[in-house]
Amino acid sequence: MVSILRIWRTALRRVHGGWSRRALGFGAVVAMFVVAACGGGGAGSGASRVLNLAMAQGPTSLDPAQFNTAFNWYWDLAYETPISMAPDGSLRPGLATNWGYVGDGNRVFDLTLRPDVKFSDGSPLTAQVVKANLDRNKEKGNQAASRWADKTVDVTGPLSVRITSEKPDPSIPWSLTSTLAGGHVVSDGGLNSRDQLGTHTLGAGPYVLDAASTVANDHYTYVPNPDYWNKNDFRYERVVIKVMPNLNSVLNAMKTGEIDAAPGDYTVAGAAKSARLTVTYQPSLMMGLDLLDRRGEIVPALGDVRVRQALNLAVNRDTISSALFGEYGKSTDQTVVVGQPGSLPAATYQYDPEKAKKLLADAGYGNGLTIPTLTTSYNGQSRVVQAIAADLQKVGVTLDLKNIDYASYSDELRSRKYGIAGIGFGTLPNMHIQGPTLYLPNAATYNPFKSADPTITATYDRAAGAATDQQSALFQQVQRQLVDQAWFVFVTAAPKFYFARQGITGLDVPAVRPLANATWIRPASGSGA
């Protein structure tokens, strides 16, 4: 048995080293032999040991630094994080066994790492490797950069790390999970050979990408990592993610058993139910408009709060939410779903087109207004924006729409060429995490003009350093200011759907972060799936 594992590790290192397709293919064969010889590595014997998933697109890169929650399954399988989020939303040990803040103020955070962990290339997990990964988050303008910009990471022992934040940050535990960019830990070899990270995986997760059996943007094949630390955890012999942009094709593939599980959306939810597939969902995607140019640099009208409030009053949220998402959507004018920490108890903007017209006239735009607006079709975002545009047209505001593919959307949004952008912002565990992404001056993607409001920033900072039982009320004050100053025109909390064949479990996602991890997906007990 030991010799088999040694052969498999050698094959894996050839995969990581970019050896020939013959060597890579040999690694895949050895992988299946190892799993068979070891009895599959966990529960579920007798069930199908191949999991077939579908995603709408392939990732532009497999490098965790390019992590995008829209494609999280590609990273979930191969990369472990210091802290793990469980299906019920609780935080549990991952590569770290213990963690916590030191003293008051939410500024100093200690991690104790799990001993004897190896990456898929055979190298060990050390505190120095974790530090190098966390420091790397600052290097590029990715989703993690703004959250880690003020952090200093120190090695305090072979398996212990201390994170010190210049400003209070109660969200450090969440930033070390797979639900946010920046938590996936890459091996030391991967960090030193970053050209490999785009097409190979070098993590400590339960699987490793079989590059020889992978075709970019068509299918991605993962096989068990023989060095995975959790030997008792269930693992499939093989996990394949197939790129299938058409959801009707996905449903047909599920009916025939070709696909076991996939993200879905409202447009085919009824058909999925009719096909007796398991349909799970949570209201999770805050959809509407991001009023980017709040200082009026390229669209002077948007620098006037009356205009921004008029846009909010002109939109019939209930009608749009019901028409596009039926029973699954929840109308909202906030950055979170009502009932979540930091939410206001009721909507501020009721549909009132006449009041909207008056505000526009008072601001000097009674004769009409045209605003360059960016959107994308991904997750149905353009349908929401088009519905909003129809309502705005009735009060004399025209959205000059440019619809682009999702892969280019973030870069184009940051180009400062648009006064408004359609937004589909996924629910986050708390409003503190929203800040560096959505509304603070340093927000990486959704605040390209670097809008700043002293009330928002000061209250945010107070909330960040407060005790847990005081944070919600303070973040509610932040929400109040965001809504009153009309920085956004949120319209609906659109549902995040997952579809699965009967006998597949693990896709009931928590409300705090409705994002299923691919490693949660298992055969139901006794299902024979």
PLY file of the C-alpha trace (Angstrom):
ply
format ascii 1.0
element vertex 529
property float x
property float y
property float z
element edge 528
property int vertex1
property int vertex2
end_header
0.00 0.00 0.00
2.81 2.39 0.91
4.52 1.75 -2.40
1.28 2.49 -4.29
0.94 5.83 -2.53
4.57 6.62 -3.27
3.96 5.97 -6.99
0.87 8.18 -6.88
2.75 11.05 -5.18
5.45 10.80 -7.84
2.82 10.98 -10.56
1.24 13.99 -8.89
4.54 15.81 -8.79
4.92 15.13 -12.48
1.49 16.68 -12.97
2.54 19.77 -11.03
5.84 19.93 -12.84
4.18 20.07 -16.24
5.41 16.69 -17.52
4.04 14.99 -20.61
0.45 13.90 -21.15
1.65 10.29 -20.89
2.95 10.94 -17.36
-0.19 12.85 -16.46
-2.43 10.09 -17.74
-0.44 7.56 -15.73
-1.14 9.67 -12.63
-4.88 9.44 -13.26
-4.71 5.65 -13.63
-2.73 5.32 -10.41
-5.26 7.58 -8.68
-8.12 5.19 -9.44
-6.00 2.20 -8.42
-5.10 3.83 -5.11
-8.73 4.60 -4.31
-9.78 1.05 -5.13
-6.96 -0.40 -3.04
-7.81 1.84 -0.09
-11.53 1.10 -0.20
-12.50 4.65 -1.26
-11.38 6.52 1.84
-14.64 6.84 3.75
-18.36 6.27 4.04
-20.69 5.53 1.19
-19.48 2.13 0.01
-21.81 0.70 -2.58
-22.80 4.14 -3.88
-21.58 5.61 -7.15
-18.03 6.83 -6.62
-18.04 9.36 -9.48
-19.63 12.78 -9.02
-20.57 14.73 -12.14
-21.21 18.44 -11.67
-22.04 21.20 -14.13
-21.10 24.87 -14.17
-22.14 27.54 -16.67
-18.57 28.64 -17.36
-15.01 27.59 -16.77
-12.75 29.80 -14.64
-10.41 32.20 -16.38
-7.70 30.76 -14.12
-7.42 28.07 -11.44
-5.14 30.33 -9.40
-6.87 30.96 -6.04
-5.77 34.59 -6.30
-8.33 34.85 -9.12
-11.08 33.33 -6.98
-14.61 34.27 -8.01
-17.60 33.02 -6.05
-19.44 32.39 -9.32
-17.03 29.50 -9.98
-16.22 28.41 -6.42
-16.53 24.66 -7.05
-13.32 24.65 -9.11
-11.36 25.74 -6.03
-13.43 24.00 -3.33
-12.31 20.56 -4.40
-8.56 21.15 -4.37
-7.89 23.85 -1.81
-8.39 23.82 1.94
-8.76 26.95 4.06
-7.70 27.64 7.65
-11.32 27.81 8.80
-14.17 25.84 7.27
-17.78 26.92 6.93
-20.17 24.03 7.62
-23.45 23.56 5.71
-25.36 25.05 8.67
-23.30 28.24 8.47
-21.16 27.59 11.53
-17.37 27.90 11.48
-15.32 24.75 12.06
-11.67 23.68 11.99
-10.00 23.37 8.60
-6.24 23.75 8.30
-6.44 25.51 11.66
-7.57 23.73 14.81
-7.93 26.82 17.01
-8.41 30.53 16.42
-9.65 33.65 18.12
-9.18 37.34 18.86
-6.68 38.42 21.48
-8.03 41.05 23.87
-10.69 43.61 22.94
-11.10 45.67 19.79
-11.07 42.93 17.11
-7.57 43.80 15.91
-5.31 40.88 16.91
-6.19 37.37 15.77
-4.31 34.13 16.44
-4.37 30.90 14.41
-3.05 27.49 15.44
-2.51 25.21 12.45
-3.17 21.50 12.17
0.01 19.39 12.46
1.21 16.87 9.85
-0.76 18.33 6.93
0.70 17.90 3.46
-0.18 19.57 0.19
-0.87 17.54 -2.93
2.74 18.09 -4.04
3.96 16.42 -0.82
5.22 19.58 0.90
4.20 20.34 4.50
1.82 22.96 5.84
3.74 25.48 7.95
3.01 28.84 9.49
5.42 30.41 7.02
3.42 29.05 4.07
0.18 30.44 5.51
1.82 33.82 6.06
3.07 33.85 2.45
-0.44 33.08 1.22
-2.07 35.80 3.29
0.58 38.34 2.30
-0.05 37.45 -1.34
-3.61 38.72 -1.02
-2.29 42.27 -1.07
-0.39 41.88 -4.33
-3.18 42.07 -6.88
-6.40 44.04 -7.12
-8.47 40.91 -6.60
-11.49 40.46 -4.33
-9.29 39.85 -1.28
-6.90 42.78 -1.64
-8.98 45.43 0.11
-9.78 43.14 3.06
-6.11 42.31 3.66
-4.50 45.65 2.80
-4.18 46.76 6.44
-3.18 43.36 7.85
0.24 42.32 9.09
0.87 38.58 9.35
3.55 37.26 11.73
4.81 33.74 12.31
4.74 33.10 16.06
5.69 29.42 15.94
6.08 26.53 13.48
2.29 26.14 13.36
1.06 29.44 14.75
0.24 32.72 13.03
-0.81 36.12 14.34
-2.80 38.53 12.18
-2.74 42.17 13.28
-5.13 44.62 11.67
-4.52 48.37 11.63
-8.26 48.88 11.97
-10.73 46.74 13.93
-11.96 43.81 11.84
-14.55 41.42 13.28
-14.66 39.46 10.01
-11.19 37.88 9.99
-12.60 34.36 10.66
-14.86 34.63 7.60
-11.97 35.91 5.48
-10.16 32.64 6.23
-12.94 30.43 4.81
-13.73 29.26 1.29
-16.74 31.60 1.06
-14.52 34.62 0.38
-11.50 35.26 -1.77
-8.19 34.99 0.05
-8.65 31.94 2.25
-7.44 29.15 -0.07
-3.93 28.06 0.89
-1.42 27.20 -1.85
1.68 25.10 -1.27
5.11 26.71 -1.04
6.01 25.16 -4.40
2.93 26.68 -5.97
3.74 30.13 -4.63
7.23 29.82 -6.10
5.98 28.52 -9.48
2.92 30.65 -10.00
2.79 30.03 -13.73
1.47 26.55 -12.87
-1.41 27.82 -10.74
-3.53 28.84 -13.70
-3.82 25.29 -15.03
-2.94 23.02 -12.08
-3.92 22.80 -8.42
-1.41 22.77 -5.56
-3.56 22.74 -2.45
-4.25 20.67 0.64
-7.87 19.88 -0.20
-9.47 16.47 -0.69
-8.86 16.39 -4.46
-6.29 17.40 -7.04
-6.91 18.37 -10.65
-6.02 15.65 -13.14
-4.64 17.93 -15.85
-4.37 15.08 -18.37
-8.10 14.43 -18.13
-9.06 18.10 -18.21
-9.90 20.30 -21.19
-10.18 23.97 -20.28
-13.70 25.39 -20.65
-15.08 21.94 -21.43
-14.51 19.67 -18.41
-12.32 19.57 -15.31
-11.44 16.25 -13.67
-10.43 15.88 -10.02
-9.05 12.78 -8.31
-8.39 12.14 -4.60
-5.41 13.77 -2.93
-3.67 10.80 -1.22
-2.10 13.14 1.36
-5.39 14.74 2.42
-5.33 15.17 6.20
-8.91 14.00 6.86
-8.54 10.32 6.06
-12.05 9.46 7.31
-13.80 12.00 5.10
-15.86 10.67 2.22
-14.23 11.11 -1.17
-15.35 10.16 -4.65
-13.06 8.24 -6.97
-13.43 11.08 -9.42
-15.24 14.41 -9.60
-15.87 15.93 -13.00
-17.12 19.49 -13.53
-18.59 19.86 -17.00
-18.99 23.31 -18.54
-22.60 23.58 -19.70
-23.85 27.13 -20.37
-27.41 26.06 -21.22
-29.52 25.17 -18.18
-32.04 23.22 -20.24
-29.19 21.00 -21.35
-28.17 20.61 -17.71
-31.69 19.51 -16.77
-31.75 16.98 -19.58
-28.38 15.64 -18.45
-29.71 15.30 -14.90
-32.74 13.35 -16.13
-30.44 10.84 -17.82
-28.02 10.68 -14.88
-25.17 12.32 -16.75
-25.06 15.23 -14.24
-25.63 14.88 -10.49
-25.80 18.51 -9.33
-25.47 22.06 -10.64
-26.29 25.66 -9.83
-29.62 26.68 -11.34
-31.85 29.69 -11.68
-35.49 30.73 -11.57
-36.10 30.37 -15.30
-35.96 26.57 -15.13
-36.84 25.96 -11.46
-40.35 24.82 -12.40
-39.02 22.44 -15.01
-36.53 21.05 -12.49
-39.33 20.35 -10.00
-41.42 18.72 -12.72
-38.48 16.46 -13.50
-38.49 15.40 -9.82
-35.08 16.91 -9.21
-34.22 18.27 -5.78
-34.48 22.07 -5.87
-32.95 24.13 -3.07
-32.70 27.91 -2.88
-32.11 30.94 -0.65
-32.78 34.63 -1.42
-29.17 35.65 -1.77
-28.32 37.81 -4.76
-29.02 41.50 -4.13
-29.87 42.78 -7.59
-30.43 46.26 -8.95
-28.29 49.26 -9.86
-25.01 50.52 -8.43
-25.07 54.34 -8.76
-21.34 54.55 -9.30
-20.79 58.23 -10.06
-22.03 59.68 -6.78
-19.85 62.77 -7.11
-21.12 63.50 -10.61
-17.75 63.29 -12.35
-19.06 62.00 -15.69
-22.83 62.25 -15.04
-23.33 65.45 -13.01
-26.93 64.54 -12.22
-25.82 61.57 -10.11
-23.94 63.92 -7.81
-27.33 65.22 -6.60
-28.93 63.07 -3.89
-32.39 64.13 -5.14
-31.71 62.45 -8.47
-30.48 59.28 -6.80
-33.55 59.21 -4.54
-35.80 59.81 -7.56
-34.36 56.72 -9.26
-35.26 54.70 -6.18
-38.82 56.07 -6.04
-39.39 55.39 -9.76
-38.87 51.62 -9.49
-41.74 49.24 -8.72
-39.79 46.67 -6.73
-42.67 44.36 -5.87
-43.76 44.07 -9.49
-40.26 43.45 -10.83
-39.40 40.92 -8.14
-42.64 39.00 -8.65
-42.50 39.12 -12.46
-38.92 37.88 -12.69
-38.61 35.53 -9.71
-42.16 34.67 -8.67
-42.45 33.24 -5.18
-38.68 32.95 -4.85
-37.66 36.63 -4.95
-37.91 39.19 -2.15
-38.18 42.88 -2.99
-35.73 45.10 -1.12
-34.06 48.52 -1.20
-31.19 47.50 1.11
-27.82 45.80 0.81
-29.07 42.83 2.87
-32.25 40.80 3.19
-34.69 42.15 5.78
-34.16 40.20 9.01
-30.42 39.80 8.59
-28.08 41.69 10.97
-27.83 45.34 9.96
-31.08 45.41 8.02
-33.75 48.07 8.43
-37.18 46.81 9.53
-39.00 48.00 6.40
-38.47 49.47 2.95
-37.77 53.21 2.69
-38.69 53.75 -0.96
-42.28 53.00 -1.89
-43.13 53.17 -5.59
-44.03 56.81 -6.32
-43.26 57.93 -9.89
-44.91 61.33 -9.40
-42.66 62.14 -6.46
-39.71 60.91 -8.53
-40.61 63.32 -11.34
-40.83 66.21 -8.88
-37.41 65.45 -7.39
-35.90 65.29 -10.88
-37.49 68.62 -11.80
-36.31 70.23 -8.56
-32.79 69.06 -9.37
-33.01 70.60 -12.86
-33.65 67.42 -14.87
-37.35 67.71 -15.56
-36.75 67.48 -19.31
-35.09 64.08 -19.15
-31.74 62.45 -18.51
-29.61 59.76 -20.20
-27.06 57.76 -18.21
-24.44 55.31 -19.61
-25.09 51.99 -17.86
-23.17 48.71 -17.79
-24.78 45.31 -17.33
-24.22 41.60 -17.95
-26.53 38.67 -18.63
-24.92 36.49 -15.96
-27.38 35.27 -13.28
-30.21 37.10 -15.04
-28.76 40.49 -14.12
-29.56 42.14 -17.45
-33.23 41.12 -17.15
-33.47 42.97 -13.83
-31.69 46.02 -15.26
-33.98 46.08 -18.30
-37.05 45.96 -16.04
-35.66 48.85 -13.97
-34.88 50.77 -17.17
-38.50 50.42 -18.28
-39.71 51.99 -15.02
-37.14 54.79 -15.19
-38.15 55.59 -18.75
-41.59 56.51 -17.42
-40.10 59.37 -15.36
-37.82 60.59 -18.16
-34.59 58.76 -17.29
-33.01 56.67 -20.05
-30.39 54.03 -19.28
-28.01 53.73 -22.23
-27.30 50.02 -21.73
-24.13 48.15 -22.64
-24.44 44.41 -21.99
-21.13 42.49 -21.86
-19.97 39.00 -20.91
-19.37 38.30 -17.25
-15.67 37.55 -17.67
-15.07 41.18 -18.68
-17.65 42.73 -16.41
-15.53 43.57 -13.33
-12.74 45.21 -15.34
-15.23 47.23 -17.36
-17.11 48.26 -14.23
-13.89 49.66 -12.77
-13.13 51.62 -15.96
-15.05 54.72 -14.73
-16.82 55.01 -18.10
-20.30 54.38 -16.67
-22.45 56.39 -14.31
-24.43 53.30 -13.35
-23.81 49.55 -13.41
-26.16 46.66 -12.91
-25.25 44.78 -9.77
-25.73 41.24 -8.55
-24.11 41.23 -5.12
-24.13 37.97 -3.21
-25.24 37.90 0.42
-22.30 38.03 2.83
-22.19 36.88 6.46
-22.32 40.45 7.77
-22.29 44.11 6.71
-18.69 44.49 7.81
-17.52 42.21 4.99
-19.63 44.19 2.53
-17.72 47.40 3.28
-14.38 46.76 1.52
-16.18 45.22 -1.46
-19.30 47.33 -1.83
-19.38 50.75 -0.22
-16.19 51.89 1.53
-13.83 54.27 -0.34
-11.37 51.41 -0.91
-14.03 48.99 -2.23
-12.24 47.11 -4.98
-15.00 46.57 -7.53
-18.26 48.33 -6.76
-16.94 51.79 -5.86
-14.64 52.72 -8.76
-15.12 56.49 -8.24
-14.09 56.05 -4.56
-17.19 57.70 -3.13
-16.84 58.56 0.55
-19.38 59.52 3.20
-17.96 60.52 6.60
-21.02 59.24 8.47
-20.83 55.84 6.79
-17.09 55.48 7.36
-17.12 56.66 10.98
-20.06 54.43 11.96
-18.54 51.47 10.13
-15.30 51.92 12.07
-17.18 52.08 15.39
-19.10 48.91 14.55
-15.91 47.08 13.54
-14.35 47.52 16.97
-17.51 46.95 18.98
-18.47 43.87 20.94
-20.51 41.33 18.98
-23.80 42.24 20.69
-23.40 45.91 19.72
-22.43 45.49 16.09
-25.86 44.93 14.56
-27.32 48.24 15.77
-24.32 50.18 14.50
-24.38 48.49 11.10
-28.08 49.32 10.95
-27.03 52.97 11.15
-24.65 52.38 8.23
-27.54 50.84 6.29
-29.73 53.84 7.10
-27.18 56.23 5.62
-26.61 54.10 2.50
-30.35 54.04 1.84
-31.01 57.70 2.63
-28.10 58.84 0.46
-29.34 56.47 -2.25
-26.00 54.98 -3.24
-27.79 52.02 -4.84
-31.12 51.07 -6.35
-31.45 47.55 -4.99
-34.67 45.97 -6.15
-34.78 42.30 -5.25
-33.02 39.59 -3.32
-32.93 37.03 -6.11
-32.75 33.37 -5.20
-29.61 31.28 -5.52
-30.68 27.86 -6.80
-29.08 24.44 -6.79
-30.49 21.42 -8.59
-29.62 17.81 -7.83
-30.68 14.32 -8.77
-32.60 12.33 -6.20
-30.19 10.71 -3.76
-27.73 13.62 -3.73
-27.44 15.78 -0.60
-25.38 18.72 0.61
-26.99 21.60 -1.26
-29.17 23.03 1.51
-27.22 26.25 1.97
-27.26 28.60 4.99
-28.90 32.03 4.76
-25.73 33.75 6.02
-23.84 32.71 2.88
-25.96 30.78 0.37
-23.00 29.30 -1.46
-22.70 25.52 -1.53
-19.23 24.04 -1.24
-18.62 21.20 -3.71
-17.15 19.06 -0.93
-20.52 19.05 0.86
-22.14 17.09 -1.99
-22.62 13.45 -1.03
-24.89 10.51 -1.76
-27.84 10.40 0.61
-27.45 7.61 3.15
-28.74 4.37 1.67
-29.72 6.02 -1.59
-27.44 4.02 -3.85
-26.98 7.17 -5.90
0 1
1 2
2 3
3 4
4 5
5 6
6 7
7 8
8 9
9 10
10 11
11 12
12 13
13 14
14 15
15 16
16 17
17 18
18 19
19 20
20 21
21 22
22 23
23 24
24 25
25 26
26 27
27 28
28 29
29 30
30 31
31 32
32 33
33 34
34 35
35 36
36 37
37 38
38 39
39 40
40 41
41 42
42 43
43 44
44 45
45 46
46 47
47 48
48 49
49 50
50 51
51 52
52 53
53 54
54 55
55 56
56 57
57 58
58 59
59 60
60 61
61 62
62 63
63 64
64 65
65 66
66 67
67 68
68 69
69 70
70 71
71 72
72 73
73 74
74 75
75 76
76 77
77 78
78 79
79 80
80 81
81 82
82 83
83 84
84 85
85 86
86 87
87 88
88 89
89 90
90 91
91 92
92 93
93 94
94 95
95 96
96 97
97 98
98 99
99 100
100 101
101 102
102 103
103 104
104 105
105 106
106 107
107 108
108 109
109 110
110 111
111 112
112 113
113 114
114 115
115 116
116 117
117 118
118 119
119 120
120 121
121 122
122 123
123 124
124 125
125 126
126 127
127 128
128 129
129 130
130 131
131 132
132 133
133 134
134 135
135 136
136 137
137 138
138 139
139 140
140 141
141 142
142 143
143 144
144 145
145 146
146 147
147 148
148 149
149 150
150 151
151 152
152 153
153 154
154 155
155 156
156 157
157 158
158 159
159 160
160 161
161 162
162 163
163 164
164 165
165 166
166 167
167 168
168 169
169 170
170 171
171 172
172 173
173 174
174 175
175 176
176 177
177 178
178 179
179 180
180 181
181 182
182 183
183 184
184 185
185 186
186 187
187 188
188 189
189 190
190 191
191 192
192 193
193 194
194 195
195 196
196 197
197 198
198 199
199 200
200 201
201 202
202 203
203 204
204 205
205 206
206 207
207 208
208 209
209 210
210 211
211 212
212 213
213 214
214 215
215 216
216 217
217 218
218 219
219 220
220 221
221 222
222 223
223 224
224 225
225 226
226 227
227 228
228 229
229 230
230 231
231 232
232 233
233 234
234 235
235 236
236 237
237 238
238 239
239 240
240 241
241 242
242 243
243 244
244 245
245 246
246 247
247 248
248 249
249 250
250 251
251 252
252 253
253 254
254 255
255 256
256 257
257 258
258 259
259 260
260 261
261 262
262 263
263 264
264 265
265 266
266 267
267 268
268 269
269 270
270 271
271 272
272 273
273 274
274 275
275 276
276 277
277 278
278 279
279 280
280 281
281 282
282 283
283 284
284 285
285 286
286 287
287 288
288 289
289 290
290 291
291 292
292 293
293 294
294 295
295 296
296 297
297 298
298 299
299 300
300 301
301 302
302 303
303 304
304 305
305 306
306 307
307 308
308 309
309 310
310 311
311 312
312 313
313 314
314 315
315 316
316 317
317 318
318 319
319 320
320 321
321 322
322 323
323 324
324 325
325 326
326 327
327 328
328 329
329 330
330 331
331 332
332 333
333 334
334 335
335 336
336 337
337 338
338 339
339 340
340 341
341 342
342 343
343 344
344 345
345 346
346 347
347 348
348 349
349 350
350 351
351 352
352 353
353 354
354 355
355 356
356 357
357 358
358 359
359 360
360 361
361 362
362 363
363 364
364 365
365 366
366 367
367 368
368 369
369 370
370 371
371 372
372 373
373 374
374 375
375 376
376 377
377 378
378 379
379 380
380 381
381 382
382 383
383 384
384 385
385 386
386 387
387 388
388 389
389 390
390 391
391 392
392 393
393 394
394 395
395 396
396 397
397 398
398 399
399 400
400 401
401 402
402 403
403 404
404 405
405 406
406 407
407 408
408 409
409 410
410 411
411 412
412 413
413 414
414 415
415 416
416 417
417 418
418 419
419 420
420 421
421 422
422 423
423 424
424 425
425 426
426 427
427 428
428 429
429 430
430 431
431 432
432 433
433 434
434 435
435 436
436 437
437 438
438 439
439 440
440 441
441 442
442 443
443 444
444 445
445 446
446 447
447 448
448 449
449 450
450 451
451 452
452 453
453 454
454 455
455 456
456 457
457 458
458 459
459 460
460 461
461 462
462 463
463 464
464 465
465 466
466 467
467 468
468 469
469 470
470 471
471 472
472 473
473 474
474 475
475 476
476 477
477 478
478 479
479 480
480 481
481 482
482 483
483 484
484 485
485 486
486 487
487 488
488 489
489 490
490 491
491 492
492 493
493 494
494 495
495 496
496 497
497 498
498 499
499 500
500 501
501 502
502 503
503 504
504 505
505 506
506 507
507 508
508 509
509 510
510 511
511 512
512 513
513 514
514 515
515 516
516 517
517 518
518 519
519 520
520 521
521 522
522 523
523 524
524 525
525 526
526 527
527 528
